[in-house]
Amino acid sequence: MTEDLRYPIGKWQMPASEFTADQRSELIAQIAETPARLRQTVSGLTEEQLETPYRPGGWTVRQVAHHVPDSHLNSYIRFKLALTEDEPTIKTYYEDRWAELNDSHATPVEVSLDLLESLHQRWVVLLQSIGPADWSRKLKHPEVGTITLDQLLSLYGWHGRHHVAHVNSLRQRMGWS
């Protein structure tokens, strides 16, 4: 854990090399665990607590709970594009603007938790089916550059843990059991 409330588990570091099968399995397991971990960390929170920013100037817990499936839906599509096209250029999105849309404020978090659970069931099946050679397939990210599926897997293994840590660290600081 770090002192920086924006990055409680540290910033994601892009891996320079391909992963072993065991490393990929660990990252896939992290992705598979994200829905249950996010559900657990928001469980029992009141409406007022859900409206609390995880850090000064940051998103509310509710927005974080809706952001994770928004982001992971995009990642799932990016994996599918990279597996079916030659170095596709992906579409980026303004996650900060998405977090301000009404569905991120008015929808119960349970809806996004259910969506995340269903999405991850499909996503994990897809990830587990990727053959060793396909992990080096690439996509072009307009802001990051060309990245491999190994690197994308690493990012999303980190991403779920990152946002769960936002909520957990807030719960600890606020004394919410």
Secondary structure, DSSP 8 states (H G I E B T S, - for coil): --S-TT-TT------SS---HHHHHHHHHHHHHHHHHHHHHHTT--HHHHTSBSSTTS-BHHHHHHHHHHHHHHHHHHHHHHHHSSS-B-----HHHHHHSTHHHHS-HHHHHHHHHHHHHHHHHHHHH--GGGGG-EEEETTTEEEEHHHHHHHHHHHHHHHHHHHHHHHHHHT--
